[in-house]
Amino acid sequence: MTDRALCAGCERDGDNTSAGSWCSDCGELVCNACAKFHKKLSPPHAIVPIDQIQNLNSTLLDLSRKCEYHTGQKIVFFCSQHDCLLCDSCMSESHERG
């Protein structure tokens, strides 16, 4: 097993490309090339560099893509202030903008 994080999209294509970022819209790790593509989508996807999320628990980066607190909810946000992944319910319950 490898210690490096791999791009989820490239892995699906059979490539082992190192990931440099996290796409909070897709809930998966992406390489630089895929990150550029995700930023061009409409609306643009939110891309977070891995070095900004390295404090996250590695099991979260294993990416189940589902919220551990809200059954069936997809992870759609990354809070850089609190270093946590959030679903829509988490956002509305604990990360409301005041």
C-alpha positions as CSV (number, residue, x, y, z in Angstrom):
1,M,0.0,0.0,0.0
2,T,1.2,3.5,-0.8
3,D,1.6,6.4,1.5
4,R,1.0,9.0,-1.2
5,A,-2.5,10.3,-1.9
6,L,-3.7,9.5,-5.4
7,C,-6.1,11.4,-7.7
8,A,-9.5,9.7,-7.6
9,G,-10.3,10.5,-11.2
10,C,-7.0,9.3,-12.6
11,E,-7.3,6.2,-10.5
12,R,-10.6,5.4,-12.1
13,D,-8.8,5.6,-15.4
14,G,-6.1,3.2,-14.2
15,D,-3.5,5.8,-13.5
16,N,-1.6,6.4,-10.3
17,T,-1.2,10.1,-10.4
18,S,-0.4,11.9,-7.1
19,A,-3.1,14.2,-5.8
20,G,-2.2,17.8,-4.8
21,S,-5.6,19.0,-3.9
22,W,-9.1,18.2,-2.5
23,C,-12.3,19.0,-4.5
24,S,-14.9,19.8,-1.9
25,D,-17.7,19.7,-4.5
26,C,-16.8,16.1,-5.6
27,G,-15.5,15.0,-2.2
28,E,-12.3,13.5,-3.6
29,L,-8.6,14.1,-4.1
30,V,-7.5,15.5,-7.4
31,C,-4.2,16.0,-9.2
32,N,-3.1,19.3,-10.6
33,A,-4.5,18.6,-14.1
34,C,-7.8,17.5,-12.7
35,A,-7.9,20.5,-10.3
36,K,-7.6,22.8,-13.3
37,F,-10.5,21.0,-15.0
38,H,-12.6,21.2,-11.9
39,K,-12.0,25.0,-11.6
40,K,-13.3,25.4,-15.1
41,L,-16.7,23.7,-14.5
42,S,-19.8,25.8,-14.1
43,P,-20.1,26.6,-11.4
44,P,-16.4,26.2,-10.6
45,H,-15.6,23.6,-8.0
46,A,-13.9,24.6,-4.7
47,I,-10.3,23.2,-4.8
48,V,-8.3,23.1,-1.6
49,P,-4.5,22.4,-1.7
50,I,-3.6,19.3,0.3
51,D,-1.1,21.3,2.4
52,Q,-4.0,23.3,3.8
53,I,-5.8,20.1,5.0
54,Q,-2.9,18.0,6.1
55,N,-4.1,18.3,9.7
56,L,-7.2,16.3,8.9
57,N,-7.5,12.8,10.2
58,S,-6.1,10.5,7.4
59,T,-9.3,8.4,7.5
60,L,-11.2,11.4,6.4
61,L,-8.9,11.7,3.4
62,D,-9.6,8.0,2.7
63,L,-12.8,9.6,1.4
64,S,-16.0,7.7,2.1
65,R,-17.7,10.8,0.6
66,K,-20.5,10.4,3.2
67,C,-20.9,12.4,6.3
68,E,-20.2,10.4,9.5
69,Y,-22.8,12.4,11.4
70,H,-25.7,12.6,8.9
71,T,-26.5,9.3,7.2
72,G,-26.6,9.5,3.5
73,Q,-25.4,13.1,3.3
74,K,-22.5,13.8,0.8
75,I,-19.5,15.7,2.0
76,V,-19.6,19.0,0.1
77,F,-17.6,21.6,2.1
78,F,-14.2,21.9,3.8
79,C,-13.9,24.3,6.7
80,S,-10.3,25.5,6.7
81,Q,-10.8,27.4,10.0
82,H,-11.8,24.2,11.8
83,D,-10.0,21.7,9.6
84,C,-13.1,19.6,9.0
85,L,-15.2,18.2,6.2
86,L,-18.9,19.1,6.1
87,C,-22.2,18.0,4.5
88,D,-25.1,20.4,3.9
89,S,-26.6,19.5,7.3
90,C,-23.3,20.2,9.1
91,M,-23.1,23.5,7.4
92,S,-26.6,24.6,8.5
93,E,-26.3,23.2,12.0
94,S,-22.8,24.2,13.1
95,H,-21.3,26.5,10.5
96,E,-24.0,29.1,9.9
97,R,-22.8,32.5,8.8
98,G,-23.6,35.1,11.3
